[in-house]
Amino acid sequence: MSANFEAKKAVVEEITEKIKASKAVVFVDYVGLSVAEVSELRNKCREAGCEYKVYKNTLVRKAFNELGYTDFDSDLNGPTAIAFSKDETSGAKIMVAAAKDYDKKITLKSAFVDNAYVDKKGVTALATMPSKEELLAKLLGSLQAPVANLAGVLSNIISGLPRALKAVADQKA
């Protein structure tokens, strides 16, 4: 086998591993982005724990086909960039924001979330959802509120007892 074939096989394996390790994979079409804009987008992705990569469409298609997914074959045409994300929402949030920031230079294509195909509208919906950490924080805040309120009420009862006793003692004196 040729060295080129072996190199492509290694890239397909790399893509396959990244897909398996990611909770979400977002596909975008990028046309007309300058080097500075691509670098800025990569930095934004890195800060959010995502990875922004550009691979050959045929290699990405082969990786997905090896995993048993053929839904992306129609999306893997033209210039395609991929955001690999360790959570379900951060990649979508960054790419939707980039589509707004870089007017008509980035177009959403689709995504792969929880082993399922998500269309362009689904990617936009994902971007509006709070992350898992935000949802957990809201849940903990909701669970903590009744306990904090109960503690406040009990504290007022306990601190009110000496005041009431003092007021009774002052009245009798």
N, C-alpha and C positions, 0 to 999 in steps of 0.2 A: 504494500500500500504506500501511497505517496505521503510525503511529509505534510503536504497541504491538507489531505484528508484527515490525517491524525490530529492536526491542529484544529480543524473544524469540529472533529469529534470531541476534543477536549473542551472547546467553547460550548458545545451543546450540553456536555456534562455539567459545566459551570453554571449555565443558565438553569438547567434542571434543579441543581442544588439550591440556587437562589430562589426559585419558585417554591420549592418544598420548605425552605426556611422562612418564607415571607407569609404574612397573614393576608396581605393585599399586594397586587401587582397592577399598576395603572399604566395604560398605554396612551400616549399623546402623539399628535402629529406636530412636528416643529419645522417651520419654514421661515427663513429669514432672520433667525436669531444670530446675533453677533457672538463672538467668542466671549466678550465680557458678560453678555446676558446669560450665556450657557454656564459660565463660571459662577455667576451670582445664583443661578437656579440650583446648581450642584451644591453650593454652600448652604442654601436654605434647606435643601433636602438633608444634607449631612447634619445640620443643627436639629432637625426634627427626627433624626434616627432613620432616615430613608437613604436609599442609594439610587442615584439617577444614572442610567447607562444607556448607551446606544449600541445595539447589536444588529447584525444582518437579519432581516425579516425571515429568511429561509431557515436560519439557525434557531430562531425563537419558535417558529412554527414547528420545526422538528422536535424541539424540547417539549412543547405542549402536546404534540401528537404522541410522543413516547410516554407521557403521563396519562394519555387517554382523553385529551380534550381537543376537539376540532372546532369549537365555536369561534376561535380567534382567527381562523384562516382568512376570513374576509377583511378583518381589521389590520392584518399585517401586510399592508401595501403602502408604498410611498415611505417617506422618512418617518420612522417610528422611534420614539424614545420611551424608556420604561422606568418607572419609579417602583422599586422594591421596598415595601414597608413592613416593619415588624408588628404594626398594629393595623386595625381595619380602616382607620380614618385619616391618618396623617398624610399619607401619600396623596389621597384624593383632595384633601384640603390644600396642599401645596400646589398641586397641578391646576385646580380650579382657580386659585388665586393667581397663578402664573398666567392662565388663559386670560384673566381680566387685566393683569398688569402689562403683559406683552401683547397688546391689542392685535388680534388676527395672526399672530406669529405662532401661537400654540393652540391647538384644537384637541379637545378631548376625544378619545376614540372609544375605549371600553376599559374594563378592569376584570380582575380575577380575584374574588374575595370569598373566603371560606369554601374553596373548591367549586365555585360556581361562576358562570359568566355574568357580568353586570354591564348593562349598556350605558350609553352616554348620560341618560337621565338618572340612572342609578348612581353613577359616579358623582354627579352633582348633588344628589340626595345624601350620599355618604359624607360629602364635604360639610354638610350642614349639621350632621349628627355630632353630639359631644363624644369625646374619646372615652375609653373604658375608665381611665383614671378620673375624669370629670364626673362620670356617672357614679363611681364608687364614692367620691367625695360628697356628692349630693345625697347619696343613700346614707352615709355615715352621719351627715349633718341632720338628716331627717330622723335617724334613730337616736341621735344624741339630744335633740331638742326636748322631748318629753322627760328624759332623765334630768336634764339641767333645770327644767321648770319645776319638777318634783323637788329637787334639791333646794331650789329657791323658796318654795312654799314651806318645806320643813325647817329651813333656816329661819324664816320669819316667825314660825310658830315657836321655835325654841327661843329666839331672842325676844319674842313678845311676852313670854311667861314671866321673866324677871321684872319687866316693866309693869305688868299687871299686878304682881305681888307688891311692888314698890308703891303703886298707886293705892292699893288697898291699905297698906301700912300707913301711908301718909293720911288717908282719910280717917283712920282710927286714931291717929295720934293727935 
